[in-house]
Amino acid sequence: MNWDDIVSLLEQGEGQSVEFEKSVPPPDDIAREIVAFANADGGKIIYGIDDKNKHLVGAEVTENLISSIQNIAKNSIIPSVNVEVEVIEKAEKHIVVISIPNGDDKPYRVDEICYIRDDKESRPTKDNEEEEITNPWSGKGLNKRQIRAIQIMNERGEMTNRDYREAFGVSHKTAHIEMTLLVDKHLAVSDGAGRSTRYILVKQPEE
């Protein structure tokens, strides 16, 4: 990332996929935020920005900060999360960016508590929310796009090649290959031919 990327996120504002903090918080807070984003669709945590006043305040960066954050994600969270940590310099100040992927092994927990991202808030799950975010498709040999495509088919009833391309920004060929693999794995069936082909979810994962 660079400063222009930070500005774009700042204009977008804090929300489901972005969290701004003026300074680097204690390890427990870092772990909770990472868990919340990993249990959602991933996102970025940015330290050193006052998003309310849109000011660069800068974060204190110690020598081992990057490795410390990565160790928190690896050792304090169950299952572990692989995060990317960057330090960006601007006007002799530092910005720390943690990029968290959409987790493949949900639910994630810290101190045995499962957190989720709820718009601008990272909070503990309620009632059946933990069960709802559990990914039943992990271990099926699917990539993240295919897992999300299954979720979309489950929500909408079907998905086309065009839907796949628009959702993930891939080529027609890539969409065809990845959707066809779902058919080969007996997770979906195709209906129609050519551009009118639609894919329909036909099987839930075995318990």
QUIBELNOR-V138756 format. One record per pair of residues at least 6 apart in sequence whose ideal C-beta (glycine too) atoms are under 8 Angstrom apart, sorted by the first residue. I is the first residue (numbers start at 1). J is the second residue. D is the distance in whole Angstrom. If there is no record, write none. Layout:
I/J/D
I/J/D
This chain:
1/86/6
1/88/6
1/97/5
2/88/7
3/88/6
3/90/5
3/95/8
6/46/7
6/49/7
6/88/7
6/90/8
6/95/6
6/97/8
9/18/5
9/44/7
9/46/7
10/20/7
10/49/7
10/51/6
10/54/6
12/18/7
13/51/7
14/20/5
14/51/6
14/120/5
15/119/6
15/120/6
16/40/7
16/41/7
16/43/7
16/117/6
16/119/6
16/120/8
17/37/8
17/40/8
17/41/7
17/42/7
17/43/4
17/44/7
17/117/8
18/43/6
18/44/6
18/45/8
18/46/7
19/33/6
19/37/8
19/43/7
19/44/7
19/45/5
19/46/7
19/120/8
19/122/7
20/46/5
20/49/5
20/50/8
20/51/4
21/45/7
21/46/7
21/47/5
21/48/8
21/49/8
21/59/8
22/47/8
22/48/7
22/49/7
22/50/5
22/57/5
22/59/8
23/47/6
23/48/7
23/57/8
23/59/6
23/60/7
24/30/8
24/47/5
24/59/5
24/60/6
24/61/8
24/65/7
24/96/6
25/47/8
27/68/8
27/72/5
27/76/7
28/110/8
28/111/8
30/45/8
30/69/6
30/72/5
30/98/8
31/72/5
31/73/8
31/76/5
31/77/6
31/110/4
31/111/8
32/110/6
32/115/5
32/122/6
33/45/5
33/98/8
33/122/5
34/45/7
34/72/7
34/73/5
34/77/6
34/81/6
34/83/6
34/98/7
34/100/6
34/108/8
34/110/8
35/77/6
35/81/8
35/108/5
35/109/7
35/110/5
35/114/7
35/115/5
35/122/8
36/115/4
36/116/6
36/117/4
36/122/3
36/123/7
37/43/4
37/45/7
37/100/4
37/117/6
37/122/8
38/77/8
38/81/5
38/100/5
38/101/7
38/102/7
38/103/4
38/106/7
38/108/5
39/103/6
39/106/5
39/107/6
39/108/5
39/114/7
39/115/7
39/116/5
39/117/7
39/125/8
39/133/5
40/102/7
40/116/6
40/117/4
40/133/8
41/102/5
42/99/8
42/100/5
42/101/5
42/102/4
42/103/8
43/100/6
43/117/7
44/97/6
44/98/7
44/99/5
44/100/7
45/97/7
45/98/4
45/100/7
46/95/6
46/96/7
46/97/5
46/98/8
47/59/4
47/95/7
47/96/4
47/97/8
47/98/8
48/56/7
48/57/6
48/58/5
48/59/3
48/93/7
48/94/6
48/95/4
48/96/6
49/55/7
49/56/6
49/57/7
49/95/6
50/56/8
50/57/5
56/90/6
56/91/6
56/93/6
56/95/7
57/93/7
58/93/3
58/94/5
58/95/7
59/93/8
59/94/5
59/95/7
59/96/5
60/94/8
61/87/6
61/94/5
61/96/7
62/68/8
65/85/8
65/87/7
65/96/7
66/85/5
66/87/7
69/83/7
69/85/5
69/96/8
69/98/6
70/83/6
70/85/6
73/80/6
73/81/4
73/82/7
73/83/5
73/100/8
74/80/4
74/81/7
74/82/8
76/110/6
77/108/6
77/109/7
77/110/5
78/108/7
78/109/5
78/110/8
79/105/5
79/108/6
81/100/7
81/101/7
81/103/6
81/108/6
82/101/7
83/98/5
83/99/6
83/100/5
83/101/8
84/98/7
84/99/4
85/96/7
85/97/7
85/98/5
85/99/8
86/96/7
86/97/5
86/99/7
87/94/6
87/95/7
87/96/6
87/97/8
88/94/7
88/95/4
88/96/8
88/97/6
89/95/8
101/144/8
102/144/6
102/148/8
103/135/7
104/135/7
104/138/5
104/144/7
104/147/8
105/135/7
105/138/6
106/133/5
106/134/6
106/135/5
106/138/8
107/114/5
107/125/8
107/130/5
107/133/6
107/134/6
108/114/7
108/115/8
109/115/8
113/124/6
114/124/7
114/125/5
114/130/5
114/133/8
115/122/5
115/123/6
115/124/6
115/125/7
116/122/7
116/123/7
116/124/8
116/125/5
116/129/6
116/133/6
125/133/7
135/147/7
136/204/7
136/205/4
137/146/8
137/147/5
137/150/6
137/205/6
138/147/8
140/185/7
140/187/7
140/205/7
141/185/7
142/150/7
142/181/8
142/182/8
142/185/8
143/178/7
145/164/8
145/167/8
145/168/5
145/170/7
145/178/6
146/178/5
146/181/7
146/182/6
148/167/7
148/168/8
149/159/6
149/164/6
149/167/7
149/168/8
149/178/7
149/179/7
149/182/7
149/199/8
150/182/7
150/187/7
150/188/8
150/201/6
152/159/6
152/163/7
152/167/7
153/159/5
153/188/7
153/199/6
153/200/7
153/201/4
154/201/5
157/200/7
157/201/8
158/191/8
158/198/5
158/199/6
158/200/5
159/179/7
159/198/7
159/199/5
160/196/8
160/197/7
160/198/5
160/199/7
161/172/6
161/175/5
161/176/6
161/179/7
161/195/7
161/197/7
162/195/8
164/170/7
164/175/4
164/178/7
164/179/6
165/171/7
165/172/6
165/175/5
168/175/8
170/178/8
179/188/7
179/190/8
179/199/5
180/190/8
182/188/4
182/199/7
183/189/6
183/190/5
183/199/7
186/202/7
186/203/6
187/201/7
187/202/7
187/203/5
188/199/5
188/200/6
188/201/5
188/202/6
188/203/8
189/199/7
189/200/6
189/202/5
190/197/5
190/198/7
190/199/6
190/200/8
191/197/7
191/198/5
191/199/8
191/200/6
192/198/6
